[in-house]
Amino acid sequence: MKPATFALFFGTRGFFPESLIASARREMKATVERLGYRTLLMPAAATPFGAVESAADGAKYAAWLAGQRGKVDGVILCLPNFGDETGAVAALKDAGVPILVHAYPDEADKMGFSTRRDAFCGKFSVMDVFHQYGLPYTAFQPHTADPQSKAFADNVHDFARVCRVVNGMKQFTIGVIGARTTAFKTVRFDELTLQRFGITCETLDLSSVISAVRALGDTDRRVKKKADHLRGYTDFSAMPAEPFLSLAKLGVVLDDLIARLELDALAIRCWLELEMELHIAPCVLAGELNDRHVPCACEVDVCNAVAMYALQLASDQPATCLDWNNNYGDDPDKCILFHCGPVPQSLMAGKGKVVDHPMFSKALGAGCGWGPNAGRIAPTRMTFASAKTENGRLEFYLGEGEITKDKIADDFFGCAGVARIPALQDKLQKIGYEGYRHHVSVTPGHVANAVREAFTRYLKYDLLAW
């Protein structure tokens, strides 16, 4: 993913030392770029001292920012001194991207009139007036932060995550492959609600996908290329040649749909027709798509495809869809998260092995369900989320925990890991009472702070309070 580009804004007020602006412009540009991001600055000569103090200055900044549209992921509003809130509103009311409000700290030995910043106080004025105008913004802790501090670096990284989630989720498209099965009422969703939030569903009948698979020749170069790629992705040594070829063909068909319909995510009907007609389960293909940052949810769980997409944008790492599946002994803060085999290989503790799905072997006979990538999830800090649509609202829960090193029995089927989540029992009860599904989306790292900010400040999703 390309690094975010931030437009830098500098506020000032004439009663306060304007000499601090020039050094702030140099320092902020250098620091933000050192952290791995790109910056854009309005030319210093455009306004007195290269900062915004008045509505007229703000209008100049707004015109400059409009000229950068499409290049800017977010704005960092920097207050080297108290700043002027009217100029800030004039400059940024039509920014159209997230805004981080940052204030320089005062130094204990520089509190004279010519050196004291008072940005601590000025930050409140900017936040107050932005609130009055209904202009969304972000203000992380601590209230003031030295640009050279770890706190500032953490804030900028979190803000980049906010920008990725907000800008990525304003408008995106999910491919819905097949209808949900009758038995899985838990994954029902309201397509019109999603559309109101900019999320488009492109639906395809599973029969058309199966027909497209059958129409592909065994010697098609795209099929051969996909087969070669899959062999390098995980261990297919136990899988017979015929279902492996069908799996490769299904991979080609899904890739074609993603390209043709410009899909950002998928939710696929993964049983029983694919097993009955082609003798395959699409699990490993879902995992491989997840590794390519195209989230693919099982069991036509469109809402968890949305959650996976958000988590992936925040972490810049793959996400996966799992079941809240088992208790872990009598530890109240641990459980087993599992799915048959769609976990991306990059999130697994070792190379997986594609197996014949035992559930389908039982239901349809041996050899009808080749495709789960079995193994274990690698230990990691993780963020989890899930979503539902209800009464015209898009609702989520969100939390953090870790996948531990705890052992799971060798004969436990699929791909699983032991999750430790503080106050897990309270959370599980809340999830159940609020009508969320048995699925949960997971991504590595603790990124809930950024996801929460994006959801509540900018995207206006409803977030469950624990």
C-alpha positions in Angstrom: 0.0 0.0 0.0 1.4 3.4 -0.9 2.2 5.8 1.9 -0.4 8.3 2.9 0.0 11.9 1.8 -0.8 14.6 4.4 -1.4 18.3 3.7 0.1 20.3 6.5 -1.8 23.3 7.8 -0.3 25.9 10.2 -2.5 28.1 12.3 -1.4 31.3 14.1 -2.8 34.3 15.9 -1.0 37.7 15.9 -1.0 38.2 19.7 1.3 35.1 19.9 4.9 34.6 18.7 4.8 34.2 14.9 8.5 33.4 14.9 7.5 29.8 15.8 5.8 29.2 12.5 8.9 28.9 10.2 10.6 26.4 12.5 7.4 24.4 12.8 7.0 24.2 9.0 10.5 22.8 8.7 10.2 20.5 11.7 6.7 19.0 10.8 7.6 18.4 7.2 10.9 16.6 8.1 9.3 14.6 10.9 6.2 13.4 9.1 8.4 12.4 6.1 10.8 10.6 8.4 7.9 8.6 9.7 7.3 7.3 6.2 4.6 9.6 4.8 4.5 12.3 2.1 3.7 15.9 2.7 2.2 18.8 0.8 2.5 22.4 2.0 1.0 25.6 0.7 3.8 27.9 -0.3 5.1 30.0 2.6 4.7 33.2 0.6 1.0 32.7 0.1 0.1 34.1 3.5 2.0 36.1 6.2 4.5 33.8 7.9 3.2 30.8 5.8 0.3 30.3 8.2 -3.4 30.9 8.4 -4.6 33.7 10.8 -7.8 35.0 9.1 -10.8 34.0 7.0 -9.0 35.5 4.0 -5.9 33.4 4.7 -8.2 30.4 5.1 -9.8 31.0 1.7 -6.4 31.0 0.2 -5.6 27.7 1.9 -9.0 26.2 0.8 -8.3 27.1 -2.8 -4.8 25.6 -2.6 -6.2 22.4 -1.0 -8.9 22.1 -3.6 -6.1 22.0 -6.2 -4.6 19.0 -4.4 -7.8 17.0 -4.4 -7.2 13.4 -5.1 -3.6 13.7 -3.8 -4.3 14.3 -0.1 -5.3 11.5 2.3 -5.6 13.7 5.3 -4.8 17.1 6.8 -2.6 17.6 9.8 -3.6 20.9 11.4 -0.6 22.1 13.4 -0.8 24.8 16.1 2.7 26.2 16.8 1.0 28.9 18.9 -2.6 29.5 19.9 -4.0 29.6 16.3 -7.0 31.2 14.8 -10.2 29.1 14.7 -12.0 31.2 12.2 -9.2 30.9 9.7 -9.0 27.2 10.3 -12.7 26.6 9.6 -12.5 28.7 6.4 -9.6 26.7 5.3 -10.8 23.2 6.0 -14.6 23.1 6.0 -14.6 21.5 2.6 -11.5 19.5 3.0 -13.3 16.2 2.4 -10.6 14.1 4.2 -9.9 13.4 7.9 -8.2 16.2 9.9 -5.8 15.7 12.8 -5.6 18.6 15.2 -2.1 18.8 16.7 -0.8 21.4 19.3 2.8 22.0 20.2 3.7 21.8 23.9 5.1 24.7 25.9 8.5 24.3 27.5 8.8 25.1 31.2 11.8 27.4 30.7 10.3 29.3 27.8 7.2 30.8 29.2 7.9 34.5 28.5 5.6 36.5 26.2 8.0 36.1 23.2 8.3 32.3 23.5 5.1 31.0 25.2 2.9 29.2 22.7 -0.5 28.7 24.5 -1.4 26.1 21.8 -2.7 23.9 24.7 -5.5 26.5 25.0 -5.8 27.3 21.3 -6.5 23.6 20.5 -9.7 23.9 22.5 -10.8 26.9 20.4 -10.3 25.1 17.2 -12.1 21.9 18.4 -14.9 24.0 19.8 -15.6 25.9 16.5 -15.1 22.8 14.4 -17.8 21.1 16.6 -20.1 24.1 16.1 -19.7 23.8 12.3 -20.3 20.1 12.3 -16.8 19.6 10.8 -15.4 16.1 11.9 -11.8 16.1 13.2 -9.4 13.9 15.1 -7.6 14.8 18.3 -5.5 12.1 19.9 -4.0 12.0 23.4 -1.9 13.6 24.7 -3.4 17.0 24.3 -0.1 18.5 23.2 2.8 16.5 21.7 6.4 17.4 20.7 6.9 16.4 17.1 10.1 14.5 18.1 8.2 12.4 20.7 7.1 8.8 20.4 3.6 10.0 21.3 3.5 12.2 18.2 4.8 9.4 16.0 2.1 7.0 17.3 -0.5 9.7 16.7 0.6 10.1 13.1 0.6 6.4 12.4 -2.8 6.1 14.0 -4.0 9.0 11.9 -2.7 7.3 8.7 -4.8 4.2 9.7 -7.9 6.5 10.2 -7.4 8.0 6.7 -7.0 4.5 5.1 -10.3 3.3 6.7 -12.3 6.5 6.0 -11.1 7.0 2.5 -11.3 3.3 1.6 -14.8 2.8 3.0 -16.5 5.9 1.7 -17.3 3.9 -1.4 -16.4 0.3 -2.2 -17.9 -2.8 -3.8 -18.5 -6.3 -2.5 -19.0 -9.3 -4.7 -21.8 -11.5 -3.3 -21.2 -15.0 -4.9 -24.4 -17.0 -4.4 -27.3 -16.7 -2.1 -27.0 -17.5 1.6 -28.1 -21.0 2.5 -31.5 -21.4 4.2 -30.0 -22.7 7.4 -27.7 -19.6 7.8 -30.2 -16.9 8.7 -27.5 -15.5 11.0 -25.8 -13.9 7.9 -28.8 -12.0 6.6 -28.2 -8.4 5.7 -29.9 -5.3 4.3 -28.3 -4.4 0.9 -30.1 -1.0 0.8 -28.6 0.0 4.2 -25.1 -0.8 3.0 -25.7 1.3 -0.2 -26.7 4.3 2.0 -23.2 4.0 3.5 -21.5 3.8 0.0 -21.1 0.0 0.0 -22.3 -1.5 -3.3 -23.2 -5.2 -3.6 -22.7 -6.9 -6.9 -24.6 -10.2 -6.7 -23.9 -13.3 -8.9 -25.7 -16.6 -9.0 -23.4 -19.5 -8.0 -24.6 -21.5 -11.0 -23.0 -18.9 -13.4 -19.7 -19.3 -11.5 -19.9 -23.1 -11.7 -20.7 -22.8 -15.5 -17.7 -20.5 -16.0 -15.4 -23.0 -14.2 -16.6 -25.8 -16.5 -16.1 -23.7 -19.5 -12.4 -23.3 -18.9 -10.1 -25.7 -20.7 -7.6 -27.8 -18.8 -4.8 -26.3 -20.8 -5.9 -22.7 -20.6 -2.7 -20.7 -19.7 -4.5 -18.8 -17.0 -5.4 -22.1 -15.3 -1.8 -23.3 -15.5 -0.6 -20.0 -14.1 -3.1 -20.2 -11.2 -2.2 -23.8 -10.5 1.5 -23.0 -10.4 0.8 -20.1 -8.0 -1.3 -22.2 -5.7 1.3 -25.0 -5.5 3.8 -22.4 -4.2 1.2 -21.0 -1.8 0.6 -24.0 0.5 0.9 -27.8 0.5 -1.4 -29.5 -2.0 0.4 -32.8 -1.9 -2.6 -34.8 -0.6 -5.1 -33.4 -3.1 -5.9 -35.4 -6.2 -5.3 -33.9 -9.6 -8.9 -33.5 -10.8 -10.3 -31.4 -7.9 -7.0 -29.4 -7.8 -7.6 -28.4 -11.4 -11.2 -27.4 -10.6 -9.9 -25.3 -7.7 -7.4 -23.6 -10.0 -10.2 -22.9 -12.5 -12.4 -21.4 -9.7 -9.5 -19.2 -8.8 -9.3 -17.9 -12.4 -13.1 -17.3 -12.4 -13.0 -15.3 -9.2 -10.0 -13.3 -10.4 -11.9 -12.4 -13.6 -15.0 -11.3 -11.6 -12.8 -9.2 -9.3 -11.3 -7.4 -12.3 -14.4 -7.1 -14.4 -16.7 -5.8 -11.6 -13.9 -3.9 -9.8 -14.6 -5.7 -6.5 -12.9 -4.7 -3.3 -14.1 -7.7 -1.3 -16.1 -11.0 -1.6 -18.6 -13.0 0.3 -19.0 -16.5 -1.1 -21.5 -19.4 -0.8 -19.1 -22.1 0.2 -21.4 -25.1 0.5 -22.9 -27.4 -0.7 -23.1 -26.8 -4.4 -19.4 -26.4 -5.0 -18.8 -29.6 -3.2 -21.6 -31.5 -5.0 -20.8 -30.2 -8.5 -17.0 -29.7 -8.5 -15.8 -31.7 -5.4 -14.0 -28.6 -3.9 -14.4 -26.2 -1.1 -13.1 -22.7 -1.8 -11.4 -22.2 1.6 -7.8 -22.0 0.4 -8.8 -19.6 -2.4 -10.4 -17.3 0.2 -7.2 -17.4 2.2 -5.1 -16.6 -0.8 -7.4 -13.7 -1.7 -7.2 -12.4 1.8 -3.4 -12.5 1.5 -3.8 -10.3 -1.7 -5.8 -7.8 0.4 -9.1 -8.8 -1.2 -11.1 -9.8 1.8 -13.2 -12.9 1.2 -15.8 -14.0 3.8 -17.3 -17.4 4.1 -20.9 -18.4 4.1 -22.0 -15.3 2.2 -21.4 -13.2 5.3 -21.4 -9.8 3.6 -21.3 -7.9 6.9 -18.1 -9.6 7.9 -16.7 -8.9 4.5 -17.3 -5.2 5.4 -15.6 -5.7 8.8 -12.6 -7.5 7.2 -12.2 -4.7 4.7 -12.1 -2.1 7.5 -9.6 -4.1 9.6 -7.4 -4.7 6.6 -7.3 -1.0 5.7 -6.4 -0.2 9.3 -3.7 -2.7 9.8 -2.4 -2.8 6.2 -2.3 -6.6 6.8 -4.6 -9.4 5.8 -7.8 -10.1 7.7 -9.7 -13.3 8.1 -13.2 -14.5 9.0 -13.4 -16.9 11.9 -16.0 -18.6 14.1 -16.4 -17.9 17.8 -16.1 -21.7 18.2 -15.0 -23.3 21.5 -14.2 -22.6 25.1 -10.6 -23.2 26.1 -10.8 -25.3 29.2 -12.1 -23.2 32.1 -10.2 -20.0 31.3 -12.9 -17.3 31.1 -10.7 -15.0 29.0 -9.8 -17.6 26.4 -11.6 -19.3 23.5 -10.8 -21.0 20.3 -11.3 -19.1 17.1 -11.6 -21.3 14.0 -12.6 -21.7 10.5 -12.4 -24.6 8.1 -9.4 -23.2 6.2 -9.7 -19.6 4.8 -7.0 -18.2 7.0 -4.4 -16.4 4.9 -1.1 -18.3 4.8 0.7 -15.2 6.1 -1.2 -15.4 9.4 -0.5 -19.1 10.0 2.1 -20.5 12.3 3.5 -22.7 9.5 2.7 -23.9 6.0 -0.8 -25.2 5.9 -2.0 -28.4 4.2 -5.0 -28.7 1.9 -7.3 -31.5 3.1 -10.6 -33.1 2.2 -13.3 -31.3 4.3 -14.4 -33.9 7.0 -17.9 -32.3 7.2 -18.5 -32.8 3.5 -17.0 -36.2 3.7 -19.6 -37.1 6.2 -22.5 -35.5 4.3 -21.6 -36.3 0.7 -18.9 -38.9 0.8 -15.1 -38.8 0.8 -13.4 -36.7 -1.8 -16.2 -34.1 -2.2 -14.7 -31.2 -0.2 -11.1 -30.7 -1.1 -10.0 -27.1 -0.2 -9.5 -26.3 3.5 -6.0 -25.1 4.3 -5.6 -26.7 7.7 -3.1 -25.6 10.3 -2.8 -23.2 13.2 -3.0 -19.4 13.5 0.3 -17.7 14.4 0.5 -16.0 17.9 0.0 -12.3 17.5 -1.7 -9.3 19.0 -4.9 -8.9 17.1 -7.9 -6.6 16.6 -11.4 -8.2 16.1 -14.7 -6.8 14.7 -18.0 -7.9 13.3 -20.9 -6.0 11.7 -24.7 -6.3 11.1 -27.4 -4.2 9.5 -30.4 -3.4 11.6 -33.3 -0.9 11.2 -31.3 1.0 8.6 -28.2 1.2 10.6 -24.7 -0.3 10.0 -23.6 -1.6 13.5 -20.2 -3.0 14.6 -18.5 -4.2 17.7 -14.7 -3.8 18.0 -12.0 -5.0 20.4 -8.5 -6.2 20.9 -6.8 -9.2 22.2 -4.1 -11.7 21.2 -3.7 -15.1 19.6 -1.7 -17.1 22.1 0.9 -19.9 21.9 -1.5 -22.2 23.7 -1.8 -25.7 22.2 -4.8 -27.1 20.5 -5.3 -30.8 20.1 -3.7 -32.2 17.0 -6.9 -33.8 15.8 -8.8 -30.4 15.9 -9.9 -29.9 12.3 -9.3 -26.8 10.2 -7.3 -23.7 11.1 -7.6 -22.4 14.6 -5.9 -20.4 17.4 -6.5 -19.7 21.0 -7.6 -16.1 21.6 -7.2 -14.3 24.9 -9.5 -11.3 25.2 -9.9 -9.4 28.5 -13.4 -9.6 30.0 -14.3 -12.1 27.2 -17.4 -13.5 29.0 -18.9 -10.0 29.2 -18.2 -9.4 25.6 -19.6 -12.7 24.4 -22.8 -12.1 26.4 -23.1 -8.6 24.9 -22.5 -10.0 21.4 -25.2 -12.5 21.9 -27.8 -10.2 23.4 -27.2 -7.7 20.6 -27.9 -10.2 17.8 -24.5 -10.4 16.2 -23.5 -13.5 14.2 -21.2 -16.4 15.1 -18.5 -15.0 12.9 -15.8 -12.5 13.9 -13.2 -10.8 11.7 -9.6 -10.6 12.8 -6.4 -8.8 11.7 -2.9 -8.7 13.3 -2.0 -5.8 15.5 -3.8 -3.4 17.9 -5.6 -0.9 15.6 -8.9 -0.5 17.3 -8.2 3.1 18.2 -7.9 4.1 14.6 -10.9 2.0 13.5 -13.1 3.4 16.2 -12.1 7.0 15.3 -12.9 6.3 11.6 -16.2 4.6 12.3 -17.6 7.1 14.8 -16.1 10.5 13.8 -16.3 10.3 10.0 -18.2 7.3 8.7 -21.1 7.6 11.2 -21.4 3.8 11.8 -22.9 2.7 15.1 -20.4 1.1 17.5 -21.4 -1.3 20.3 -20.3 -0.1 23.8 -18.8 -2.9 25.8 
